[in-house]
């Protein structure tokens, strides 16, 4: 569902992303793993048509995002939990999104219930905690029942119960045949959630591999298991020296 070819983004003299090429398949949770500033968010923004690539292409379902007729029915995204207008209620925010993509009104109540925000649906967003804003962002991402989900650091602000709920939800959505991409710098969370890894450092793709294969390849000799953090550091340190 996602095809990236030679994707590059420069901001003046600074190159944020360099020649990324990868595919993301449906049916698994794919983690876009890298340290803060590695280029993960920039790549997602180019996939969503929010930033124009300097070079290369990014396609979802065979088309650039800007050419999708009903974007929310194809792609659900969470990039910034502060995006909803603080003066709107959660329900009003979702109602506006639904109307803009000709989605049925019943989906609003369905996704509010899914993310456990029904009780506060008519409260203004300015009074929401960071975790509640994240849940509202996830509700917006799910609103169109999309085949593709792009989530940037979705566990930010979630409590332990919310993180467990998110893990279960991502696995369920992938099992339904959707394409699920989760950007994160949290190794422990990725290790418990992802099936496949795209590892990025300084804007370059270092690995595109199933999680078990990545751990096995970068385990120390004579050991049966290595933490994802150790394996990530071994790869990125070697690539940066």
N, C-alpha and C positions, 0 to 999 in steps of 0.2 A: 504493500500500500504506500510506502514512503520510499522515494528514490532520490538520492543526493549524488550529484556528479560534479566534482571539481569545485566545490563551493568555497568561495573566497570573499572576505570582507575586509576592506581597508578603511581606516579613518585617518586621512592625511598620511602621515609617515608611519602610523601605527597599523600593523596587520593583526586583526583580532582572530581571524579564521583563515587557514591556508589549505586550499585544495582538498577539502573533505569529500570523500566518496564512500558511500555505504548505502545499503538497503535495510529497511526495517520490516520484518515479516509479521503478519497477524498471528494471533494464537499464543503469544508469549509476552511476558513483561520484559521490555528492554530498558536497561538503565543507561542513561547518558552520564557517565561518571567522569568527574574531574574536579580539581581544586577550584576555589573561587577565582574568577578571572580567566579561566581556561578557554572560554569561548562557547560555553554551553548555551547560555541565554541568547547570545548573538545568533547562534545557529537556529535555535527555535524561532526567533523573531524573523529570520529569513524564510523559514518554512511557512510561517504564517503571513508572509507578505508585509510585515511591519518594517523591515529593513530591506533595501534593495541590494542584492549581491554585487560585488565588484566584478566577479566572474563566476561561472558555473550555474547550475540549475538545481532547484529543489521542487519536487513534484509529490503530490498526494493523490493517490488514485489515478495517476497518469496525467494530472493537470497541475499547473501552478495554483496556489491558493486563490489568487485574485480571479481566476476563471471559474471557480466553483459557483454554481448557481445558488445553492442554499448551503452556505458554509457550515452553519451549526448542525445541519443534518449529516455532514460528512466528518467534520473535525470539531472536537471539543478541546478547549485549551484553558490552562490556568498559568498565567505568567506573573500577575501582580494582584495580590489580594486587596490592594488599596484602590483598585480601579472603580468599584461602585461609588456613585455619588453619595456622600455622607448624609445628605438630606432625604434620600429615598429610603423607603422600607425595603426589606429583603424581597417581599412579594412584588413590589412595584419594579424593582430592578429586573427581576426575572420576567415580569409581564412585558416590559419594554423589549427585552431580548427576544421573547417568544413572538411578539408581534412583528419584529423586524425580519424574522425568518419564516413567517407564516406557520408557526408551530401551534398545535392545539393547546388551549388554556389548561386542560387537565394535566399537562406535563408539569406545570408549575407546582401544584400540590404534590405530585409524585416525587419530584426531585427534592422538594423541601423535606418530605418525609424520609427520603433515602439518606439525606445528610443530617437528619435529626435537628432541623431548624423550624419545624412546624409551630412550636410554641412561641417562637420569637419572630415569626414571619412578618408581623405588622409593626415591628419596632424599627426605628431608623438606624441605618448602618453606622452612624457616628457613635452609637453607644455599644457597638460590637467589640468584643475582644479580638485579638489577632487570630485565635483559633476559630472563632465564629466567622470571621471574614474569610478564612481559608475554606471553611465548609460552604460558605455562600459561593465562593469561586468554583468549588467543585460542583455545586448544584448547577451553576451556569454552564460548566463544561459538559455536564450530562444532559442538559436540557433537550438537545436535539436527538438524543439517543444515537450518538455518532458511531461510526465504524472506527474512527481514529481518535485517540486521546493523547494530547501533549501537555504534560504537567511539569512545571518548573519548581523544584523544591517544595513539593506539596505537603510535606510533614511540618513545615515551619508553623509554629504556634499551636500545633495540635497536642493535646494531652495524651497520656498513655492509652486511654480508651480509644481516642480518635485515631491514633497511629495504628492500633490493632484493626480498627474498622477499615482504615484505608488499605492496609495490606490485604485483607480478605476481599475487599471490593476490587482491587486491581487484579488479583488472581482470577476472580469470578469473571470480570470483564474480558480478560484475555482468553479464558476458557470458552467464552461465547464466540470466539473467533475475531475479536477486535484487535487492532494494532494499538499497543499501549507503550508509550515512551515516557519515562520518568527521569528528569534531570536531577542529579543530587551530588553533593560532596560528602554525604554521610555514609561512610563505608559499612558500618554495622547495619544500617537500615537497608542498604542495597543488598547486602548479603542475605537478608531475610526475605527479600521481596522479589528480586530480579531472577530471570532465567538466562538472559543474554546481556552482554556488556558491550557498549561502545565507550572506549576510554580515550579521553582527549586531554592534551596537555599543551599549553601555549599555542592553542589554536590548531594543533595537528592531531590527527587520529593515530593513536598508538596501538589500539587493539579493537577487533571486531570478532567476538568469540562467545560461546556459551560460558556462563559463569563457572561451572565445574572445570572446564578445560583451562580457563584462565588461572584458576587456583592451582591446578596441577602443574601447569607450565612454569609458574613462578614460585613454586614451593622450593624451600631449601633442600639440598640433597639429603636423602636419608629420612625425610619427614613425610608423614602421610597427609598432613593438613597444615595450611598456612592461612592466617586471617587475610581477609580481602585488603585490609589496610596495609599489611606487610607486603602483599603481592603488588598492590598499586604503587607503593613507594619504591619497591625494587624496579619496577618497570619505568616509572617516570624519572627516577633519579638517574638510571642508566641512560635514558633518552636525552636528559638535559645536560649531561656531562660530556 
